[in-house]
Amino acid sequence: MKINSKHIAGLFLLLGLTTSCKDELAKVNQNQNEAETPQPAYLLTSTIKTTTDSYWGISNNLASSLLFVQHWARIQYTDPDRYIFTNNDFNEGWSTWYSKSISQLKIIQKLAENTGNDNYKGVAIVLQSWVFSLLTDAYGEIPYTEAGNIDVYLTPHYDTQEKVYTGVLNDLKSAQALLNPNGKNIEGDIIYNGSIAQWKRFTNALRLRIALRIADRLPNLSKTTLQEIAAEGSGYLTSNADNAQLIYRDAPYRNPVSASFEAREDYRVSKTIVDKLRSLNDPRLGIYADTTTTSTPEKYIGVPNGLTASDASNLGFARTSRPGIYFRDPHAPAVILSFSETLFSLSEAVGRGFITGDAADYYQKAIRASLEQYNISNDQIVSYLSQTAIKFDSNRYKKSIGEQKWIALYGQGLEAFAEWRRLDYPQLTPAKAGALNGKIPLRFLYPGTEQSLNGTSYKEAIARQGSNTLLTKLWFDVE
């Protein structure tokens, strides 16, 4: 769906309204010509747009997680592709998601309580849960229970991943109970246009995702969560029409991937995924990659991850493939959670014995959903699914699901990064000239500002979790 102009109109005004640290400072900066209480519709639009831009943008996606999972590669300024980072390189997501996303979502919840609109509150809790999951997936231990209330907790405590994930599952359960298709309407919803039935299905799909994230640690809780979802009755995403995504519109509200390519030529498709798609005769190759500008026999040429600047330069811009125009289009969707992902997750849930069903059937339907997401023809889908290399192996379900889910999550760097760590597939070769002694990053670095402004809590977190390095394994990443 397209963004509603009347809600976007107040976007830039609202981005700065919720970041003041103290009441007195807020009073000094208050514009006496404006309403003192922001409207939930405008805040909801603002928060979705701000959060999704950060999630889909350069720091958290293009210049980090998409490189780690080898969907994309760098063709110039290759340090990020060689895992050369400082802790300042991972500040953007942390800063945006706490100071803007979480802060604004807390305000929406308070406004909803004041007006008795449970649907606004439920949607805000769902989005808040998604943001907390992004943070803990990427960094590990994070402020959760004390986050978003700076007047009380100026230096918030870090919670363990176990506490964050279990807390988020409880939050989503509460949100599901609040959401009522027959309740009050909401406005400013640029994901589902106010469809509470779709929000309820998305809520369950997000619960499914997180239940599997902790499945190697807390399998009983994972299974119980899926039983609760079944009992609740709203179901999961039912088609690609239910995909949780933000479809961008014209500048300046365009897809951040498009904005990046308008100004620079830093990225190409990774050789890893190009070679994989070619080996499977995968019809998504022409969607995920552009043909080379200079005519080549291969048509699609990926760049090996982790080249030195000189080696990357020698390959040349014209003889390597940019990410496909589908992803570079100003109106391209930023996908938060897809129907395909949900089906892969259900296949895995059957494989783990959490639910009953046909794991192979869910797996095939997941692949089909991904192909249909890009309007691949039915004949091509049938041909693709008939290949021996695509068949589901119930004895190695993590490999079957992990490899195909990695393909389906193309462009969703943060989720692909989390699932690669959790499922351990596909088996990737580290950056050619990487700086981590033949290893791939396993997390983001805490921002340097945390060390200086929240030092005590930061030190307690790394004492439990491990040093603030790219190679510290997180709690959910068992193997």
PLY file of the C-alpha trace (Angstrom):
ply
format ascii 1.0
element vertex 479
property float x
property float y
property float z
element edge 478
property int vertex1
property int vertex2
end_header
0.00 0.00 0.00
1.06 3.62 -0.42
1.85 6.05 2.34
-1.03 8.36 3.23
0.06 11.91 2.45
-1.79 13.51 5.36
0.16 11.37 7.79
3.47 11.81 6.04
3.00 15.57 6.07
3.86 15.74 9.73
6.67 13.25 9.55
9.72 15.45 9.81
8.12 17.57 12.50
7.49 14.52 14.66
10.90 12.88 14.33
12.35 15.26 16.86
9.46 15.61 19.28
10.18 12.62 21.49
13.90 12.70 22.14
14.16 15.33 24.90
15.89 14.08 28.02
14.26 16.17 30.70
10.93 17.87 31.25
12.47 21.31 31.69
14.37 21.07 28.43
11.18 19.96 26.71
9.37 23.04 28.06
12.07 25.39 26.82
11.93 23.89 23.34
8.15 23.69 23.14
6.49 25.55 20.27
3.56 27.43 21.82
1.80 27.56 18.44
1.42 23.75 18.24
-0.68 21.21 20.08
1.13 19.95 23.16
-0.11 16.37 22.70
1.00 14.67 19.47
-1.65 12.67 17.63
-1.20 8.88 17.57
-1.82 8.66 13.81
1.07 10.99 13.00
3.32 9.32 15.54
2.53 5.89 14.10
3.37 7.00 10.57
6.56 8.67 11.77
7.70 5.67 13.79
7.07 3.11 11.07
8.91 5.22 8.49
11.86 6.07 10.76
12.29 2.52 12.03
11.99 0.90 8.61
14.39 3.36 7.01
17.00 2.40 9.60
16.25 -1.32 9.31
16.45 -1.27 5.51
19.16 1.37 5.16
22.92 1.58 4.94
24.32 1.05 8.45
22.24 -1.97 9.49
21.65 -3.58 6.11
23.73 -2.55 3.10
27.06 -1.90 4.85
26.91 -4.73 7.38
24.42 -7.61 7.55
23.93 -7.98 3.79
27.71 -8.31 3.49
28.00 -10.79 6.38
25.45 -13.16 4.79
26.94 -12.63 1.31
23.88 -11.34 -0.43
25.79 -8.23 -1.44
29.48 -7.30 -1.71
31.48 -4.08 -1.93
33.04 -2.99 -5.22
34.82 0.00 -3.66
35.67 1.24 -0.15
35.77 -2.41 0.85
36.59 -2.18 4.58
33.08 -3.20 5.74
33.22 -6.24 3.47
36.51 -7.18 5.13
34.96 -6.83 8.61
36.93 -3.69 9.44
34.70 -1.66 11.77
34.84 0.64 14.76
32.14 0.72 17.43
30.92 4.00 15.93
29.92 2.13 12.76
27.03 0.46 14.58
25.64 3.52 16.32
22.84 4.39 13.88
20.49 1.49 14.60
21.00 1.66 18.35
20.45 5.41 18.44
17.44 5.48 16.12
15.64 2.50 17.58
15.97 3.68 21.17
15.72 7.47 20.94
13.05 7.55 18.23
11.35 4.19 17.69
10.98 2.91 21.25
10.42 6.40 22.64
7.62 7.20 20.19
5.98 3.80 20.55
5.83 4.29 24.33
4.07 7.61 23.76
1.55 5.98 21.41
0.76 3.42 24.10
0.11 6.17 26.67
-2.08 8.11 24.25
-4.00 4.92 23.47
-4.61 4.27 27.15
-5.87 7.82 27.61
-8.34 7.48 24.73
-9.30 3.85 25.35
-8.09 2.72 21.91
-6.66 -0.75 22.48
-5.86 -1.21 18.81
-3.38 1.67 18.82
-1.80 0.22 21.93
-1.66 -3.29 20.48
-0.06 -2.14 17.23
2.49 -0.06 19.15
3.43 -3.06 21.30
3.84 -5.26 18.23
6.14 -2.73 16.58
8.02 -2.22 19.84
8.52 -5.99 20.10
9.89 -6.08 16.56
12.35 -3.29 17.38
13.57 -4.99 20.55
14.06 -8.20 18.58
16.15 -6.33 16.00
18.31 -4.89 18.75
18.94 -8.11 20.64
19.45 -10.15 17.45
22.18 -7.73 16.40
23.89 -6.71 19.66
23.00 -9.37 22.26
22.17 -8.10 25.74
20.33 -4.77 25.57
18.31 -2.39 27.74
14.76 -3.77 27.68
12.89 -3.57 30.97
14.25 -0.07 31.71
14.27 1.21 28.11
12.20 4.13 26.89
11.73 5.85 30.26
14.67 8.23 30.46
13.16 10.30 33.27
13.38 7.28 35.55
16.23 5.30 33.99
18.88 7.62 32.61
21.41 4.75 32.49
19.24 1.70 31.82
20.28 -1.79 32.85
21.05 -4.35 30.14
18.90 -7.48 30.16
20.08 -10.92 29.08
18.92 -12.21 25.73
16.84 -14.85 27.48
14.98 -12.15 29.39
14.51 -10.00 26.29
13.16 -12.79 24.07
10.86 -14.21 26.74
9.69 -10.71 27.62
8.96 -9.89 23.99
6.96 -13.10 23.61
4.86 -12.04 26.62
4.46 -8.55 25.15
3.24 -9.98 21.85
0.77 -12.22 23.66
-0.58 -9.13 25.44
-0.75 -7.22 22.16
-2.69 -10.04 20.54
-5.27 -9.85 23.31
-5.64 -6.08 22.79
-6.06 -6.19 19.01
-9.73 -6.35 18.05
-10.99 -6.08 14.44
-14.31 -4.87 15.85
-12.67 -2.27 18.08
-11.82 1.36 17.45
-10.20 2.30 14.14
-6.62 3.41 13.83
-5.07 5.84 11.34
-1.50 6.46 10.25
-0.90 2.76 9.60
1.32 2.63 6.52
1.84 -1.14 6.73
-1.70 -2.59 6.79
-3.85 0.53 6.29
-5.66 -0.05 9.56
-6.52 -3.74 9.02
-6.44 -5.14 12.56
-7.07 -8.68 11.27
-3.77 -8.47 9.37
-2.01 -7.03 12.41
-3.20 -10.04 14.40
-1.77 -12.44 11.81
1.49 -10.50 11.73
1.64 -10.64 15.52
1.43 -14.42 15.46
4.01 -14.65 12.67
6.38 -12.54 14.77
5.72 -14.78 17.78
6.56 -17.78 15.60
9.81 -16.17 14.47
10.92 -15.43 18.02
9.79 -18.81 19.33
12.15 -20.45 16.84
14.92 -17.98 17.64
15.07 -19.46 21.14
14.22 -23.04 20.16
17.72 -24.40 20.75
17.73 -22.87 24.24
14.14 -23.02 25.44
12.34 -25.64 23.34
9.50 -26.13 25.81
8.67 -22.42 25.75
8.84 -22.45 21.95
6.39 -25.32 21.76
4.05 -23.76 24.32
4.06 -20.48 22.40
2.96 -22.24 19.21
0.23 -24.04 21.11
-1.00 -20.70 22.45
-1.03 -19.25 18.94
-3.09 -22.18 17.69
-5.54 -21.77 20.55
-5.85 -18.02 19.95
-7.18 -18.69 16.48
-6.15 -15.68 14.36
-3.64 -17.77 12.42
-0.53 -16.66 10.57
0.07 -14.75 7.35
-2.07 -16.38 4.66
-0.57 -15.03 1.41
1.88 -12.48 0.07
-0.90 -9.92 0.47
-0.31 -10.28 4.22
3.42 -9.52 4.01
4.43 -7.00 6.65
6.22 -4.39 4.56
6.50 -0.70 3.88
5.97 0.20 0.24
7.73 3.46 -0.44
6.51 6.33 -2.59
8.17 9.22 -4.39
11.13 11.19 -3.04
11.85 12.15 -0.35
9.99 9.11 0.98
11.69 6.61 -1.31
13.36 3.35 -0.48
16.76 4.01 1.16
18.38 1.45 -1.15
17.30 3.54 -4.11
18.63 6.70 -2.47
21.99 5.03 -1.86
22.44 3.98 -5.48
21.51 7.39 -6.81
24.56 8.90 -5.11
27.09 6.04 -5.04
28.20 2.76 -6.61
29.59 0.93 -3.59
27.65 -2.32 -3.87
27.35 -5.32 -6.13
25.63 -8.68 -5.76
27.79 -11.23 -3.96
29.40 -13.97 -6.02
28.20 -16.43 -3.36
24.52 -15.98 -4.06
24.94 -15.49 -7.82
26.76 -18.81 -8.07
24.16 -20.55 -5.90
21.22 -19.24 -7.91
22.92 -20.15 -11.18
23.64 -23.69 -9.98
19.95 -24.17 -9.18
18.65 -22.52 -12.35
16.83 -20.23 -9.94
14.55 -17.76 -11.77
15.15 -15.20 -9.02
18.66 -14.56 -10.37
17.35 -12.00 -12.86
15.38 -10.32 -10.04
18.18 -10.26 -7.49
20.87 -9.09 -9.94
21.15 -6.88 -13.01
23.01 -8.02 -16.08
26.48 -6.53 -16.40
26.65 -3.19 -18.18
29.34 -4.51 -20.47
28.10 -7.61 -22.27
29.56 -10.77 -20.75
28.97 -14.49 -21.48
27.76 -15.02 -17.91
25.32 -12.05 -17.98
25.34 -12.01 -14.18
28.67 -11.67 -12.37
28.92 -11.41 -8.61
31.78 -9.92 -6.61
33.63 -12.10 -4.09
33.17 -10.80 -0.56
36.06 -9.20 1.25
38.35 -8.10 -1.57
40.98 -5.45 -1.09
40.13 -2.13 -2.68
42.60 -2.73 -5.50
41.33 -6.24 -6.28
37.74 -5.01 -6.29
38.67 -2.12 -8.56
40.27 -4.52 -11.01
36.93 -6.26 -11.50
35.35 -3.02 -12.64
31.89 -1.53 -12.32
30.75 -2.44 -15.83
31.62 -6.13 -15.63
29.92 -6.87 -12.33
26.22 -7.02 -11.45
24.40 -4.41 -9.43
21.56 -5.56 -7.19
18.44 -5.91 -9.31
16.33 -2.94 -10.28
13.48 -4.43 -8.23
15.43 -3.56 -5.07
16.76 -0.24 -6.37
13.40 1.13 -7.40
12.31 4.15 -5.33
8.99 2.41 -4.59
10.45 -1.00 -3.72
9.06 -2.52 -0.52
11.07 -2.89 2.65
9.99 -6.33 3.85
9.66 -6.81 7.61
8.21 -10.34 7.65
6.95 -12.33 4.67
4.50 -15.15 4.00
7.43 -17.19 2.71
9.33 -16.81 5.98
6.28 -17.89 7.95
5.94 -21.07 5.89
9.63 -21.91 6.32
9.17 -21.42 10.06
6.16 -23.74 10.13
8.19 -26.36 8.25
10.89 -26.11 10.89
8.33 -26.25 13.71
7.08 -29.55 12.30
10.66 -30.79 11.92
11.31 -30.01 15.59
8.13 -31.72 16.69
6.56 -28.51 17.99
3.46 -28.84 15.78
1.95 -31.53 13.60
1.87 -31.29 9.83
3.87 -31.97 6.70
7.27 -30.27 6.90
8.06 -30.94 3.25
4.75 -29.42 2.13
5.32 -26.25 4.18
8.86 -26.07 2.74
7.67 -26.34 -0.86
4.92 -23.79 -0.24
7.52 -21.44 1.30
9.66 -21.60 -1.83
6.60 -21.09 -4.01
5.57 -18.06 -1.94
9.01 -16.52 -2.38
8.94 -17.04 -6.13
5.40 -15.67 -6.38
6.52 -12.63 -4.39
8.53 -11.70 -7.49
5.83 -12.70 -9.99
7.66 -15.79 -11.24
5.38 -17.83 -13.53
3.77 -21.05 -12.34
5.55 -23.08 -15.04
8.91 -21.84 -13.81
7.94 -22.54 -10.21
6.88 -26.12 -10.99
10.12 -26.71 -12.90
12.22 -25.28 -10.10
10.55 -27.31 -7.39
10.97 -30.54 -9.36
14.76 -30.43 -9.07
16.49 -33.02 -6.92
18.69 -30.31 -5.42
15.58 -28.58 -4.06
14.02 -31.61 -2.38
13.37 -31.41 1.36
15.57 -33.61 3.53
13.71 -34.36 6.77
16.88 -35.74 8.34
18.70 -32.48 7.65
15.84 -30.03 7.84
18.10 -27.22 9.08
20.18 -27.49 5.91
17.20 -27.65 3.55
15.40 -24.78 5.24
18.53 -22.78 5.99
19.74 -22.71 2.39
16.39 -21.89 0.82
15.43 -19.41 3.52
18.74 -17.62 2.94
17.78 -17.21 -0.71
14.25 -16.08 0.12
15.49 -13.50 2.65
17.59 -11.71 0.02
17.69 -8.01 0.88
16.57 -8.57 4.50
20.07 -8.46 5.89
19.31 -8.43 9.60
16.90 -11.36 9.50
19.12 -13.35 7.14
22.06 -12.71 9.49
20.09 -13.95 12.51
18.88 -17.08 10.72
22.31 -17.91 9.30
23.72 -17.87 12.84
20.82 -19.89 14.23
20.49 -22.56 11.53
24.19 -22.68 10.55
23.29 -22.83 6.86
24.32 -22.08 4.24
27.95 -22.73 5.00
29.67 -19.53 3.94
33.34 -18.91 3.20
34.67 -15.90 5.14
35.82 -12.74 3.37
38.81 -13.30 1.13
40.90 -10.57 2.73
38.97 -10.44 5.97
40.33 -9.02 9.21
38.95 -11.73 11.54
41.39 -14.58 10.90
39.12 -16.56 8.63
35.87 -15.96 10.54
32.60 -14.12 9.85
31.11 -11.60 12.32
28.57 -12.95 14.79
27.16 -9.69 16.15
27.24 -5.90 15.98
29.48 -3.87 18.27
27.94 -1.83 21.06
28.22 1.89 20.23
31.07 3.83 21.80
28.53 6.17 23.39
27.33 3.32 25.60
30.78 2.97 27.10
30.97 6.68 27.90
27.34 7.42 28.86
26.14 4.11 30.32
29.44 2.61 31.38
28.36 0.65 34.45
25.52 -1.14 32.67
27.73 -1.71 29.62
30.47 -3.32 31.72
27.97 -5.58 33.48
26.65 -6.74 30.09
30.01 -7.64 28.59
31.03 -9.36 31.84
28.09 -11.74 31.30
28.03 -11.95 27.52
31.67 -11.65 26.56
33.89 -8.97 25.10
32.51 -6.31 22.78
33.92 -7.86 19.61
32.43 -9.01 16.33
33.17 -12.65 17.18
31.42 -12.93 20.56
28.71 -15.56 20.13
25.26 -14.58 21.36
23.03 -16.64 23.66
20.60 -17.79 20.95
23.42 -18.90 18.63
24.04 -22.31 20.14
26.21 -24.19 17.66
0 1
1 2
2 3
3 4
4 5
5 6
6 7
7 8
8 9
9 10
10 11
11 12
12 13
13 14
14 15
15 16
16 17
17 18
18 19
19 20
20 21
21 22
22 23
23 24
24 25
25 26
26 27
27 28
28 29
29 30
30 31
31 32
32 33
33 34
34 35
35 36
36 37
37 38
38 39
39 40
40 41
41 42
42 43
43 44
44 45
45 46
46 47
47 48
48 49
49 50
50 51
51 52
52 53
53 54
54 55
55 56
56 57
57 58
58 59
59 60
60 61
61 62
62 63
63 64
64 65
65 66
66 67
67 68
68 69
69 70
70 71
71 72
72 73
73 74
74 75
75 76
76 77
77 78
78 79
79 80
80 81
81 82
82 83
83 84
84 85
85 86
86 87
87 88
88 89
89 90
90 91
91 92
92 93
93 94
94 95
95 96
96 97
97 98
98 99
99 100
100 101
101 102
102 103
103 104
104 105
105 106
106 107
107 108
108 109
109 110
110 111
111 112
112 113
113 114
114 115
115 116
116 117
117 118
118 119
119 120
120 121
121 122
122 123
123 124
124 125
125 126
126 127
127 128
128 129
129 130
130 131
131 132
132 133
133 134
134 135
135 136
136 137
137 138
138 139
139 140
140 141
141 142
142 143
143 144
144 145
145 146
146 147
147 148
148 149
149 150
150 151
151 152
152 153
153 154
154 155
155 156
156 157
157 158
158 159
159 160
160 161
161 162
162 163
163 164
164 165
165 166
166 167
167 168
168 169
169 170
170 171
171 172
172 173
173 174
174 175
175 176
176 177
177 178
178 179
179 180
180 181
181 182
182 183
183 184
184 185
185 186
186 187
187 188
188 189
189 190
190 191
191 192
192 193
193 194
194 195
195 196
196 197
197 198
198 199
199 200
200 201
201 202
202 203
203 204
204 205
205 206
206 207
207 208
208 209
209 210
210 211
211 212
212 213
213 214
214 215
215 216
216 217
217 218
218 219
219 220
220 221
221 222
222 223
223 224
224 225
225 226
226 227
227 228
228 229
229 230
230 231
231 232
232 233
233 234
234 235
235 236
236 237
237 238
238 239
239 240
240 241
241 242
242 243
243 244
244 245
245 246
246 247
247 248
248 249
249 250
250 251
251 252
252 253
253 254
254 255
255 256
256 257
257 258
258 259
259 260
260 261
261 262
262 263
263 264
264 265
265 266
266 267
267 268
268 269
269 270
270 271
271 272
272 273
273 274
274 275
275 276
276 277
277 278
278 279
279 280
280 281
281 282
282 283
283 284
284 285
285 286
286 287
287 288
288 289
289 290
290 291
291 292
292 293
293 294
294 295
295 296
296 297
297 298
298 299
299 300
300 301
301 302
302 303
303 304
304 305
305 306
306 307
307 308
308 309
309 310
310 311
311 312
312 313
313 314
314 315
315 316
316 317
317 318
318 319
319 320
320 321
321 322
322 323
323 324
324 325
325 326
326 327
327 328
328 329
329 330
330 331
331 332
332 333
333 334
334 335
335 336
336 337
337 338
338 339
339 340
340 341
341 342
342 343
343 344
344 345
345 346
346 347
347 348
348 349
349 350
350 351
351 352
352 353
353 354
354 355
355 356
356 357
357 358
358 359
359 360
360 361
361 362
362 363
363 364
364 365
365 366
366 367
367 368
368 369
369 370
370 371
371 372
372 373
373 374
374 375
375 376
376 377
377 378
378 379
379 380
380 381
381 382
382 383
383 384
384 385
385 386
386 387
387 388
388 389
389 390
390 391
391 392
392 393
393 394
394 395
395 396
396 397
397 398
398 399
399 400
400 401
401 402
402 403
403 404
404 405
405 406
406 407
407 408
408 409
409 410
410 411
411 412
412 413
413 414
414 415
415 416
416 417
417 418
418 419
419 420
420 421
421 422
422 423
423 424
424 425
425 426
426 427
427 428
428 429
429 430
430 431
431 432
432 433
433 434
434 435
435 436
436 437
437 438
438 439
439 440
440 441
441 442
442 443
443 444
444 445
445 446
446 447
447 448
448 449
449 450
450 451
451 452
452 453
453 454
454 455
455 456
456 457
457 458
458 459
459 460
460 461
461 462
462 463
463 464
464 465
465 466
466 467
467 468
468 469
469 470
470 471
471 472
472 473
473 474
474 475
475 476
476 477
477 478
